[in-house]
Amino acid sequence: MNFCVSFLRECSILKKCTLHILGDWKLKESFIQSVLSVGVNVIDHKDLDSQSTRQEVYDQCHYGLNLMDFEGINSESLEYMCGQIPIINSIEGDLSQFCKLWDIGKNIDAQNYKIVASNICAESLDVQLNRRLHIRNLYKTYFTKDKFFETLDEIGGSL
Protein backbone atom coordinates (compact mmCIF):
# COMPACT_ATOMS: atom_id res chain seq x y z
CA MET A 1 0.00 0.00 0.00
CA ASN A 2 2.79 2.46 0.86
CA PHE A 3 4.53 1.78 -2.45
CA CYS A 4 1.34 2.53 -4.38
CA VAL A 5 0.75 5.76 -2.43
CA SER A 6 4.35 6.85 -3.06
CA PHE A 7 3.93 6.24 -6.79
CA LEU A 8 0.65 8.15 -6.87
CA ARG A 9 2.23 11.05 -4.94
CA GLU A 10 4.95 11.30 -7.62
CA CYS A 11 2.33 11.30 -10.35
CA SER A 12 0.25 13.97 -8.61
CA ILE A 13 3.29 16.25 -8.34
CA LEU A 14 3.61 16.15 -12.13
CA LYS A 15 -0.03 16.05 -13.19
CA LYS A 16 -3.50 16.22 -11.69
CA CYS A 17 -4.53 12.61 -10.98
CA THR A 18 -7.72 10.76 -10.19
CA LEU A 19 -7.66 7.20 -8.91
CA HIS A 20 -10.72 5.10 -9.74
CA ILE A 21 -11.21 2.24 -7.30
CA LEU A 22 -13.25 -0.85 -8.13
CA GLY A 23 -14.33 -3.46 -5.61
CA ASP A 24 -14.02 -3.80 -1.88
CA TRP A 25 -11.15 -5.10 0.19
CA LYS A 26 -9.73 -4.97 3.66
CA LEU A 27 -8.17 -1.59 4.55
CA LYS A 28 -9.68 0.14 1.51
CA GLU A 29 -10.83 3.17 3.50
CA SER A 30 -7.37 3.61 5.00
CA PHE A 31 -5.86 3.37 1.52
CA ILE A 32 -8.27 5.99 0.18
CA GLN A 33 -7.36 8.39 2.98
CA SER A 34 -3.64 7.88 2.28
CA VAL A 35 -4.15 8.57 -1.43
CA LEU A 36 -6.22 11.67 -0.74
CA SER A 37 -3.50 12.95 1.61
CA VAL A 38 -0.94 13.03 -1.24
CA GLY A 39 -3.14 15.14 -3.50
CA VAL A 40 -4.78 12.48 -5.65
CA ASN A 41 -8.54 12.60 -6.20
CA VAL A 42 -10.36 9.32 -5.57
CA ILE A 43 -13.55 7.96 -7.05
CA ASP A 44 -14.73 4.80 -5.29
CA HIS A 45 -16.98 2.84 -7.63
CA LYS A 46 -17.38 -0.02 -5.13
CA ASP A 47 -18.41 -3.32 -6.73
CA LEU A 48 -19.47 -2.97 -10.36
CA ASP A 49 -21.55 -5.90 -11.50
CA SER A 50 -21.03 -5.93 -15.24
CA GLN A 51 -18.18 -5.76 -17.70
CA SER A 52 -19.87 -2.90 -19.55
CA THR A 53 -20.06 -0.82 -16.34
CA ARG A 54 -16.40 -1.56 -15.58
CA GLN A 55 -15.53 -0.66 -19.17
CA GLU A 56 -17.08 2.78 -18.68
CA VAL A 57 -14.62 3.32 -15.82
CA TYR A 58 -11.66 1.90 -17.76
CA ASP A 59 -12.41 4.27 -20.64
CA GLN A 60 -11.86 7.19 -18.25
CA CYS A 61 -8.44 5.94 -17.12
CA HIS A 62 -4.97 6.08 -18.62
CA TYR A 63 -3.65 3.02 -16.74
CA GLY A 64 -4.75 0.22 -14.49
CA LEU A 65 -2.65 -0.32 -11.37
CA ASN A 66 -1.58 -3.91 -10.76
CA LEU A 67 0.68 -3.56 -7.73
CA MET A 68 0.42 -6.91 -5.96
CA ASP A 69 2.82 -9.09 -3.98
CA PHE A 70 2.69 -12.27 -6.06
CA GLU A 71 3.83 -13.58 -9.40
CA GLY A 72 1.98 -14.22 -12.60
CA ILE A 73 -1.16 -13.01 -14.29
CA ASN A 74 -4.11 -12.42 -11.97
CA SER A 75 -7.79 -11.61 -12.41
CA GLU A 76 -7.16 -7.85 -12.28
CA SER A 77 -4.58 -7.99 -15.06
CA LEU A 78 -6.94 -10.10 -17.20
CA GLU A 79 -9.73 -7.59 -16.59
CA TYR A 80 -7.43 -4.75 -17.64
CA MET A 81 -6.49 -6.66 -20.79
CA CYS A 82 -10.12 -7.36 -21.62
CA GLY A 83 -10.92 -3.70 -20.92
CA GLN A 84 -8.02 -2.58 -23.13
CA ILE A 85 -6.38 -0.45 -20.48
CA PRO A 86 -2.57 -0.36 -20.19
CA ILE A 87 -1.06 -1.60 -16.94
CA ILE A 88 1.32 -0.22 -14.33
CA ASN A 89 2.69 -3.53 -13.10
CA SER A 90 4.78 -4.71 -10.15
CA ILE A 91 4.16 -8.42 -10.70
CA GLU A 92 7.04 -10.59 -11.90
CA GLY A 93 6.65 -13.36 -14.43
CA ASP A 94 4.41 -13.45 -17.50
CA LEU A 95 2.85 -10.04 -16.95
CA SER A 96 6.24 -8.38 -16.57
CA GLN A 97 7.36 -9.97 -19.85
CA PHE A 98 4.16 -8.90 -21.61
CA CYS A 99 4.76 -5.30 -20.52
CA LYS A 100 8.24 -5.43 -22.03
CA LEU A 101 7.58 -7.42 -25.19
CA TRP A 102 4.12 -6.16 -26.11
CA ASP A 103 4.45 -2.59 -24.75
CA ILE A 104 1.19 -2.87 -22.81
CA GLY A 105 2.35 -0.77 -19.88
CA LYS A 106 5.21 -0.17 -17.51
CA ASN A 107 6.90 -2.40 -14.96
CA ILE A 108 7.47 -0.64 -11.67
CA ASP A 109 9.32 -1.33 -8.44
CA ALA A 110 10.52 0.52 -5.36
CA GLN A 111 13.64 1.69 -7.19
CA ASN A 112 12.11 3.06 -10.42
CA TYR A 113 8.68 4.37 -9.40
CA LYS A 114 9.74 8.04 -9.67
CA ILE A 115 11.08 7.48 -13.19
CA VAL A 116 7.95 5.58 -14.24
CA ALA A 117 5.76 8.36 -12.83
CA SER A 118 7.73 10.95 -14.77
CA ASN A 119 7.60 8.92 -17.99
CA ILE A 120 3.87 8.17 -17.95
CA CYS A 121 2.93 11.72 -16.98
CA ALA A 122 4.87 13.01 -19.99
CA GLU A 123 3.49 10.48 -22.51
CA SER A 124 1.63 11.68 -25.55
CA LEU A 125 -1.90 10.64 -26.35
CA ASP A 126 -0.53 8.65 -29.31
CA VAL A 127 1.64 6.52 -27.00
CA GLN A 128 -1.33 5.84 -24.72
CA LEU A 129 -3.59 4.92 -27.64
CA ASN A 130 -0.92 2.61 -29.08
CA ARG A 131 -0.65 0.83 -25.72
CA ARG A 132 -4.41 0.28 -25.76
CA LEU A 133 -4.07 -1.25 -29.21
CA HIS A 134 -1.18 -3.44 -28.03
CA ILE A 135 -3.08 -4.72 -25.00
CA ARG A 136 -6.14 -5.47 -27.15
CA ASN A 137 -3.94 -7.47 -29.55
CA LEU A 138 -2.31 -9.33 -26.66
CA TYR A 139 -5.69 -10.22 -25.20
CA LYS A 140 -6.98 -11.47 -28.55
CA THR A 141 -3.79 -13.49 -29.11
CA TYR A 142 -3.79 -15.34 -25.78
CA PHE A 143 -6.86 -14.85 -23.62
CA THR A 144 -10.16 -14.87 -25.51
CA LYS A 145 -12.63 -17.73 -25.19
CA ASP A 146 -12.07 -18.60 -28.85
CA LYS A 147 -8.31 -18.81 -28.27
CA PHE A 148 -8.90 -21.04 -25.25
CA PHE A 149 -10.99 -23.52 -27.25
CA GLU A 150 -8.58 -23.37 -30.18
CA THR A 151 -5.75 -24.34 -27.84
CA LEU A 152 -7.84 -27.17 -26.36
CA ASP A 153 -8.56 -28.46 -29.87
CA GLU A 154 -4.84 -28.39 -30.70
CA ILE A 155 -3.96 -30.29 -27.53
CA GLY A 156 -6.80 -32.76 -28.01
CA GLY A 157 -5.79 -33.37 -31.62
CA SER A 158 -2.27 -34.33 -30.60
CA LEU A 159 -3.25 -36.88 -27.95
C-alpha angles and dihedrals in degrees: 000000000000091000091053092048091049091052092048091048090055091049093048091053089059101036140005106268137195121193116208112204123201125192134004130276142159114289093012094135091051090050092050091052091050092050092047090051091061094053102264119133115230131208112189109203093177114202113349112200103205138048091232091056091048089048090057088058094044090052089061094053134079095204142008116229115229102175105152135145100239140071132256138024115321136188093269093054091048090050090051090050092049089047091049095234120142117242136234098207136192096168118110123219128037096359092051090052092047090054090053101039101035098032092231095145144315132299112225137189140165091277101049105031094107091052092047091049090051093047098048093044089055096046120121123238089249091060091049093048091048090053089053089053091048093050091048090052091047091051092049091047097052116007115041122110090245091054090049093054092043089055091047090051091051092050093044092049092055097051 
